Amino acid sequence: MNLRREQDDTAPSPDDGARELLILTRKWAYLLSDVGFIPIARDVLEQELAALVDEVCADVLGQPFDTGRARAAGVRLVELDAVGEGTLERTVDVLGKGLPALSALAGAGERITLCVGALACGYAAANRDRSLRQQENIKLSLLKAVRDARWSLHESEARFDGVATASANGIVITDLDGVVIRVNGAIGEILGCAADELTGRDLFDIVHPDFSRILREDYAALLTGRRTRIKQSQQLVRDDGDVARVTLTASLLRDGDHAPRQFVTVVEDGTELVLLQSELSRQALHDVLTGLPNRQFFGSRLEGALQRADQRHGITLFHLGLVAFAEVGNGLGRRAAERLLTAIAQRLGGVVRMERSMVAKFDGDEFGVLLENTATTPDVATTVAAFSDALAEVTYVDGQGVAVTGCVGVVHRPALDSDPAELLRAADVALRRAQRDGPGQWVLYDVDEDGEDRRAHALAAAMPGAWETGELTVRYRRLARLADGGLAGVEARLHWEHPKLGPLPHDRCVDLAERTGLILTLGAWALSTAGVRVRWWPGRRAERLPLLFGLSPNQAADADLIARVRAALGHSGLRPDELVLGVPAATVAAGRGDTVANLAALADIGVPTYLDNLGADPSDIALVEDHPVHAVRVGRGLVTRQTRAPKSPFTTALATLPGLVREAGAKVIVDGVRTPAQARWWRAAGADLGLGHHFGRTTAELPTVSP
């Protein structure tokens, strides 16, 4: 791989080129934001306006002279919804004054005036068309509203008939004197008679005599407007003489002139309602599939257990998560997965059946177990082993024997005044740690580790705000030739100047961004920012030096990686071969996401790549042969190990690594070189390039390029 590139000697410096454009673009964005709401973020607006400035400048400098792109820029302003009052005036003002001040456009005053005028024409035409479209849309919306209103009237009448017929509740429509005009079939079932037999009867005659007076008074209150709706428990007299206990809900219907017209009364059968409420309550507190209590019920039981727990023995909370359970559902189908979950629920209950306990089904493939400990309760390790044996027992579904393993998080004998919600969170934290350790592991909750995790979560949550306020920046370090120490390129790295914790390095920033998923947008910004800086690198020679940018695992596996890279190249103006992207070797080896496809696609668009953090295992070397990479970067761990044990067999074998990589057709970059001795050792071993404190620390400024 040739990491040195040809360069244009005529590129302006940042002071008379990029800085002027940046100041002009920011001023334009500020003035537009001040005169109206533009529904895009400020940084996106600045990027859009920067592109429009580029288009206008291209017309000014174009041969032959043409104002087409400037006119299109005016149209684009309208597409961005920059149509507030004064937008065009401020645009013409800022461009009319700002463009002649650009060193690159010196002496082009007449062309600038024509281009700004073309932009204004394009804006005016597009804004006029937009207004006409809006007027037409309003007209069509009004016509549609009238049509929909007519249709809704007919539809609502038909819907009422359908609802009344299908409703399990009785519906009674009476006149203002209480005479029944219309009923549905359900009221007949409640009263034990045919529905048509009720028409013409007085509603108050159907109500039990002890309660009819109360209903008459409430109906009178509805009629006079003192009540808008009534709801009361009532007793209706059935045809067989029995009493039906119901709930009546009544309201007054008015006509178009708002005059009282009819009463509508909905009758709910109390017996069915009680049964329904009981069933809904049970479903709300239990898992439908296994019949076990759910997390809500478990939390309530946990609160009670803390209050009555034995002071000496306390309680123990287990949070179990199944390992590879998705494989059962994906491979054998949903029925097999449900059968397995049901069997596991029964077995877990069997493990703790002799204890005062509760087994609950949490979300997905997770379970909770609560033990109220006594003197005879087995210790935690014994109980976890019993859970593991229960999970490993084979369940046969359609002739297929299936079983799973599990991880367990444990909270043992917490303080009895603990918050139940906090204990559930602690058990979940312990489970996640166990899952990170591997299948079949269990972890006891540790307060100190939890504190560290919380601090990391707090930092990750604060990262977007830090990015917005400028605490997150891009810094650079030298890529040096090991042969002579000369500058061979520059690597871009993230840096967080935290107001309380001080500077947070690149690796920490990447880890935090990976936690929250911010890495994709943050990484794209960092790549674009670094590309612009390198494009206008002070003192650049004709031999263009490349920009190294290491991708995180999520970035490397991103399905939109190629689009993001193309956007960064387009924004910065770098050629594809001036950018070298690093892909984690472990991510490539695991075939995660679209990583392997991204490597091939990057090669297709001409962007060189290197395998990051390569190990000394033969399978790692094979990755170089199997994928289109131009270089590998040896991780800092190997450099440190070689320094600590320079005479060990491992170091002897490590010395062959650069030669093997070079034979596979790639160059070797060594990271973490801190001393001259380390640089000499790796140079002698055959490595090509180096990074580390020996060649210069990471700084906010690009290293000086020798003439």
Order of alpha helices (4+ residues) and beta strands (2+ residues): beta-alpha-alpha-alpha-alpha-alpha-beta-beta-alpha-alpha-alpha-beta-beta-beta-alpha-alpha-beta-alpha-alpha-beta-beta-alpha-beta-beta-beta-alpha-beta-alpha-beta-beta-beta-alpha-alpha-beta-beta-alpha-alpha-beta-alpha-alpha-beta-alpha-beta-alpha-alpha-alpha-beta-alpha-beta
